[in-house]
Amino acid sequence: MVPAHAVTAIVNVGDDDVILGLDVSPDLDTITYTCAGAIDPERGWGLAGETWEAISGVRRYAAHSGNELGWFSLGDRDLATHLYRTARRQQGATLSEVTSEIAATWNLGFSLLPVTNDRLATRLLTTGGTTLSFQEYFVREQHAVTVAEVTVAGASAALPSPGVIEALTSAEVVVIAPSNPLLSIAPVLAVPGIREALIARMDTVVAVSPLVGGAALKGPADRLMAELGHTADSVGVARLYAEVAGTLVIDHVDAGDAAAIEAAGMRPLVTHTVMSDPVLAASLAATTIGAVA
């Protein structure tokens, strides 16, 4: 077991948005709430035991006036996080500083770092010619539109937040979590210096495929990969990660892809990757870290 103080989580901020005037960082908050044991287990986001009086009131006003405000759900308890983040940012605090303060309040015990303190914005161009923010695509449209292109606005000028490059270069093992390669991981790699740091140590970088049997367990990763011309399977994931990671962890269901993954330039490691309970999640973590050892 790796002690919490030895762990650093570097997190995507391309999903961040301003919702009803508040700075919302969905990935940072989901990791915080999950690791604090406070996440809503059914939704997989937000806080357990949440109420929705405030956003219900917003929707009532919006319905009366005929505008679209209120499509993004903000829970009453969750509002405290966004209010605090927004107020601290207005006081001049960086996103890293605010994130550290929030993480300490929840007693996480590990370092939680936004990949950058600069504004990133994942943008999705639909085949119909409409450009959507990530939240518009994922929440408002329920990722039911066909995507022609994904870009990350602001990435080329962004700087890694303090501690990010140091963590990537000094860690014994770097794990790329089983998140959407195009929407969650690509914005991290798009920040200058991140990809280069991984390439320099790729033999000790292990990625976990988010696809099992060619399907995403949640979210649109499989469909989006196909829409953008990638094969929606573990081999397609390997082709996306081969430059930055030496090993790809895949599920037993995909054991037949091992040879093709090797041909793509990665070492396959076959195990159970479906984290249906904490014991299986811990076992996957141990196997993934042990891939380097």
Order of alpha helices (4+ residues) and beta strands (2+ residues): beta-beta-beta-alpha-alpha-alpha-alpha-beta-beta-beta-beta-alpha-beta-alpha-alpha-beta-beta-beta-alpha-alpha-beta-alpha-beta-alpha
